[in-house]
Amino acid sequence: RISNVLLCNVTDRVSFWFVVTDSSKNVTTVPGSEVEAAIRMNRNRINNAFLLSDKTLQFLKITSTLSPPAEPSTPVWLIVFGVVLCLIVAGIVFLIVSGIQKHKKKNKESTEREKLEEKVEVTLENGIPCEALDLKAGHINGVFGADDERFTSL
Amino acid sequence: LSAAPEVPKEDGRPKWDNKFQYLLSCIGFAVGLGNVWRFPYLCQIHGGGAFLIPYFIALLFEGIPLLHLELALGQCLRKGSIKAWNTISPYLGGVGVGTWMVSVLVSLYYNTVLTWVMWYFINSFQEPLPWSVCPLNENRTGFNEECYQSTAVNYFWYRKTLNITPDIAESGTLQWWLILCLATCWAIVYLCTIRGIETTGKAIYVTAIFPYLVLTIFLIQGLTLPGATEGLIYLFTPNLNTLKNPRVWLDAATQIFFSLSLAFGGLIAFASYNPTKNDCEKDAVTVAIVNSMTSLYASIPVFSVLGFKATTAYWDCLDRNIINIINEFDLPEESIVRQNYTSWISFLNSSYPEKIAGLKLKSCDLQEFLDQSVSGTGLAFIVFTQAIILMPGSQAWAILFFIMLFSLGLSSMFGNIEGVFTPLLELQIIPKSAPKELLSGIICLISFLIALCFTLGSGSYWIDIFDRYAGSVPLLVIAFFEVIGVVYIYKIKRFTNDVEWMTGRKLNLFWQITWRFISPLLLLIVFMAFVALQMQKPPSYTAWNPKYEGFPMKEEKVYPPWVQAICVLLAALPCVCIPLVALFHLVKQKHRSKDPSFVAPEVFSCQGANS
């Protein structure tokens, strides 16, 4: 209603003074401190009504209150940390296990090779292959076989 | 026993899969965090482009010769640092022990820096970034006091990350989040170095190449930011007057020396896994040039981003003043903009000087913002993080940046750990039948337990001490004895023959001159200048003290006597090994020469051992 607007103190910027009246209590003005408190709480709505922001709509002597930053229930960094740690531990376990497996395989290979060498050695004792000794009834030793008469006949 | 996969040489020593792996390992070791956060800073404070002159002179006469010496030594002797120096001469065994000690000390604190990088990395996945907003105080009427007086970025670094104490004597408590990150970092190091070069050789492909990719991405992005050109002009404008200051030459020499990671024993260890018939001369020149080019390449995105940050701060300053003026004089919106700010200010100052004075406007000067130079952790964790908040898509940029820093640091850690691991393996601390994995596990576990000290409230002060005293003076001393030892005790003629046999061509005169005279002389001068500079004033540090009157400026404090004693111990311990071991052998020799059955050890030669 136009009767409630008075023009005074014209400046270059758009600015205005206002009072809030309480119609239920005999049209008295609401005290300044209550108005200030109300504006503080509803700053956002007032800004939106004028399509302005805290920087472009200034209430003298009322500084904007601060909204706390949103905090998730578990800090995000713990989650990331957990992921990184799991990956690393998995990598270490994999490397150690593969190292142990290689070690075992190498040990098995080396013991097999050793057994093979032993067998080969045994069968070559005294330069005579054992298979030869097994197959024939014996090996005639020329030293003793030459002189038949020395031996008493059975 | 765990070196099964590759075909071992006759001496059973593991070797690189290919030459590229070896070069990449050396380059990764040399290229570290210092290339990103120390070189650009030095360029900036020492007259921009003019700094490149002393830098390249130092590279030519100090960096490359020493690098060539170390690589040739490792390749010829095919042993880690301790045994290699014992082979050259038992009197020089102390040089090997000294390098081993320095590698241990540096590994301890270097991985803690990586812990901080990891902490920032895992915090980069949040929206908004935790260092961009101040937390509220208890009754939600305003911001946290400490954060409000400094900046959100400072608060996150000093309080949320370090939880720093106001004095080095106050140790504070162990910070559990840092302990978790420290354990993770040592686990990563263990994972990569578990079987020596067999595993680091695979990991280096990623950790050495990835930073270059990220630097390129930052380069492209940085150049598109507003204010980037101002930063670059500021960085590269040469101011030849600064060359008259001897401090500039000293800084150039020390920067080249520490940047190439000389005298750590890691390079000797890497080269010892090479076949002997390898061109070490070309390798040395390649590694040194790649390292310097990387420093230059990294300074471009760093300074684009710093220029962007300075410009944004300048615009913010202007905007704040403009709002104040508009409010005071009831001027319409958009009447004063950044472009006509100066004309408006002069007009208002002449017409209403008292009103303008009453506003207490801050003077906004772009040059002043550009002059705020920082190096080291301050650059990465305060200045750069602040710039990242201003970029669109800040999470992605933060993640990329911190992964890059982590890779840079990790590849340097490989060299440090190799400098510790290879000598211990050769000294056969653990029985030969035990697997290599056990030794690397023991090294990582013990290092982790000792490094827990750095997670205390005063930890970052201690890291500064380690960086300044353990990672500087001993290296200069050791490098000096390395050159003297090879040239005058092993005899330059023998060494020249060895190198010629390895590379297959005659040694250039340049190497003879630098090894014999120029490099030792330069090292001596640098060492004396360095010590003289340190002695000029009592060692002090800057502490973050919220109760200080000048807060948020840092408070300048002097180290208490017991801390100063520790500093001296850190610097002296590796150096004192050299005379101690020489003395020990002298005494042993005296006893031995009285023994009639004593046979003199045969003279070692590169060709003799391998022909």
HADDOCK unambig.tbl for C-alpha pairs under 7 A between the chains (distance, minus, plus):
assign (segid A and resid 11 and name CA) (segid B and resid 330 and name CA) 6.64 0.50 0.50
assign (segid A and resid 12 and name CA) (segid B and resid 330 and name CA) 6.17 0.50 0.50
assign (segid A and resid 12 and name CA) (segid B and resid 331 and name CA) 5.68 0.50 0.50
assign (segid A and resid 12 and name CA) (segid B and resid 332 and name CA) 5.76 0.50 0.50
assign (segid A and resid 13 and name CA) (segid B and resid 330 and name CA) 5.76 0.50 0.50
assign (segid A and resid 13 and name CA) (segid B and resid 331 and name CA) 5.89 0.50 0.50
assign (segid A and resid 13 and name CA) (segid B and resid 332 and name CA) 4.90 0.50 0.50
assign (segid A and resid 65 and name CA) (segid B and resid 141 and name CA) 6.90 0.50 0.50
assign (segid A and resid 66 and name CA) (segid B and resid 142 and name CA) 6.99 0.50 0.50
assign (segid A and resid 68 and name CA) (segid B and resid 136 and name CA) 6.66 0.50 0.50
assign (segid A and resid 76 and name CA) (segid B and resid 126 and name CA) 6.44 0.50 0.50
assign (segid A and resid 77 and name CA) (segid B and resid 122 and name CA) 5.17 0.50 0.50
assign (segid A and resid 77 and name CA) (segid B and resid 123 and name CA) 5.13 0.50 0.50
assign (segid A and resid 80 and name CA) (segid B and resid 122 and name CA) 5.86 0.50 0.50
assign (segid A and resid 81 and name CA) (segid B and resid 122 and name CA) 6.33 0.50 0.50
assign (segid A and resid 85 and name CA) (segid B and resid 184 and name CA) 6.26 0.50 0.50
assign (segid A and resid 88 and name CA) (segid B and resid 187 and name CA) 6.89 0.50 0.50
assign (segid A and resid 88 and name CA) (segid B and resid 188 and name CA) 6.36 0.50 0.50
assign (segid A and resid 91 and name CA) (segid B and resid 191 and name CA) 6.82 0.50 0.50
assign (segid A and resid 92 and name CA) (segid B and resid 191 and name CA) 5.36 0.50 0.50
assign (segid A and resid 99 and name CA) (segid B and resid 2 and name CA) 6.47 0.50 0.50
assign (segid A and resid 103 and name CA) (segid B and resid 1 and name CA) 6.85 0.50 0.50
assign (segid A and resid 103 and name CA) (segid B and resid 2 and name CA) 6.54 0.50 0.50
